[in-house]
Amino acid sequence: MHGFIWWIIVGLIAGFLTGKIMRGKGFGFFVDIIVGILGACIGGWLMSMFGAAGEGGMIYTIIVATIGAVILTWLLRLVTGNRN
């Protein structure tokens, strides 16, 4: 149960930060969480491709999730044409 809550917290923080970085309103509370969680997966995959995957703690996890969420948001905006 703690792992699930951790993913939601990281997703919420990463989604919020991505909304600020990408200068948009975001997609809404729940979708921002989903984008943050998916961003964590994408960021983790990218870090493993560069050989930087591993245990890093809370700050590392949030940074990686935010990087992944920014990439995902950028791709979503390209596909949908949404510039919010």
C-alpha positions in Angstrom: 0.0 0.0 0.0 2.9 2.4 0.7 4.3 1.9 -2.8 0.9 2.9 -4.3 0.7 6.0 -2.2 4.3 6.9 -3.0 3.6 6.6 -6.8 0.6 9.0 -6.4 2.6 11.5 -4.4 5.5 11.4 -6.9 3.0 11.6 -9.8 1.2 14.6 -8.2 4.5 16.5 -7.6 5.9 15.6 -11.1 2.6 16.6 -12.8 2.5 19.9 -10.9 6.1 20.7 -11.7 5.6 19.8 -15.3 2.6 22.1 -15.5 4.8 25.0 -14.2 7.8 24.1 -16.5 5.7 23.7 -19.6 3.8 27.0 -18.8 0.4 25.6 -19.1 -2.6 25.0 -17.0 -2.0 21.3 -16.9 -4.6 18.6 -17.7 -6.4 18.7 -14.4 -5.7 17.1 -11.0 -6.2 13.4 -11.9 -4.6 13.6 -15.3 -1.6 15.5 -14.0 -1.1 12.6 -11.5 -1.3 10.1 -14.3 1.0 12.1 -16.5 3.4 12.3 -13.5 3.3 8.5 -13.0 3.7 7.7 -16.6 6.5 10.3 -16.7 8.2 8.5 -13.9 8.1 5.3 -16.0 9.5 7.2 -19.1 12.1 9.0 -17.0 13.2 5.7 -15.4 13.5 4.0 -18.7 15.5 6.9 -20.2 17.8 7.0 -17.2 18.4 3.2 -17.6 19.2 3.8 -21.3 21.9 6.2 -20.2 23.2 3.9 -17.5 22.0 6.3 -14.7 19.3 4.1 -13.3 19.4 3.2 -9.6 18.3 4.1 -6.2 18.5 7.8 -5.6 16.0 8.8 -3.0 13.0 11.1 -3.1 14.6 14.1 -4.8 16.1 11.9 -7.6 12.8 10.1 -8.1 10.9 13.4 -8.4 13.5 14.9 -10.8 13.4 11.8 -13.0 9.6 11.7 -13.0 9.4 15.3 -13.9 11.8 14.9 -16.8 9.7 12.0 -18.1 6.5 14.0 -17.5 7.9 17.0 -19.4 8.8 14.7 -22.3 5.3 13.1 -22.2 3.5 16.4 -22.0 5.5 17.8 -25.0 4.6 14.7 -27.0 1.0 15.0 -26.0 0.9 18.6 -27.0 2.5 17.7 -30.4 -0.1 15.1 -31.1 -3.2 17.0 -29.8 -2.1 20.5 -30.9 -3.0 21.7 -27.4 -0.7 24.6 -26.3 -2.3 25.2 -22.9 
